[in-house]
Amino acid sequence: MSQEIELKLALGPEGPDALRHHPLLVDVTPGIACLGNTYFDTPTGELETARMALRLRRLDDRLLQTLKTRGDGGGGLSRRGEWEWQVPGPGLDLAGLAGLVPAALGRDVLERLEPRFTTDFRRETRELTHQGARIELALDEGEITAGGRRVTIRELELELKSGDPAALWSLAEALAERVALRPSDTSKAARGSALLAGEWQLSAADSPAAWLQRAVVALDAYADSGAGGWREAAREAFQHLASQGDADARDDALAVAAALDDDAWLTPPLGRRLLHLSRRLDGVSPLARSPHPSPQGWRP
């Protein structure tokens, strides 16, 4: 098993092109891959309930099977477990999964796994050394397809390969000088599940870090659904956060809440405010000790 430490960032429509022309990246030749992924779960979503995601990924002439835990974190930064190995295909390696899926789910859970949704995207990878840390940048563009519905993938993942996790925040802030981006707390697997179900979930919030996570997930839901109720849920969460934070956090949260009145709210300055807010709260509540709130169903 490996453990991923990554910062997930959602990009605005012009974000990918702006990112490619950023001074930090313009001279770095990317690796290019086209990835086709099928996610599996039981018909009742037992892996998702257990906070796990299972996929088969076609990469060139290889088929990779990956099991991930959703991990702990918030404000875009997360730590999670990951198991990945090559399989002969065409289906899942159930024997390899047997020792990884919790026994509490039942002995027959593996036999009830079925394809649930797909993600297909083009990935550009670049590696940088930033503040003494080695960081892989993965720019993904494509779409998620579930139940006849489609949403766009347009995101950047900064994965720490070695060094201090604080370098992830520093690099994101440097990129945000020219690129409209924001933290995102929702994985492709979670987005696919929400698309399939036609329903997003928000976590209960009882702390500044939890209110931030609620706000960021509401922004993720708004980006995929276009439903104004999610934008209002994000605004309310930022307002709650402003009432609980210190002066700097309050100013950032109120500025983001006010900006949500504009459909084109995501700009580099607002993205930097969100990153600043997320970084401050991550410093207050380190990921290794952060509780993950229980999900509650919610519709706009």
Buried (B, 14 or more C-beta within 10 A) or exposed (E): EEEBBBBBBBBBEEBBEBBBEBEBBEEBEBEEBEBEBBBBBBEEEBBBEBBBBBBBBBBEEEBBBBBBBBBBBBBBBBBBBBBEEEBEEEBBBEEEBEEEBEEEBEEEBBEBBEEBBBBBBBBBBBEBEBBEBBBBBBBBBBEBBBEEBEBEBBBBBBBBEEBEBBBBBBBBBBBBEBBBBBBBBBBBBBBBBBBBBEEBBBBEBEBBBBBBBBBBBBBBBBBBBEBEBBBBBBBBBBBBBBEBBEEEBBBBBBBBBBBBEEEEBBBBEBBBBBBBBBBBBBEEBEBEEBEBBEBEEBEB
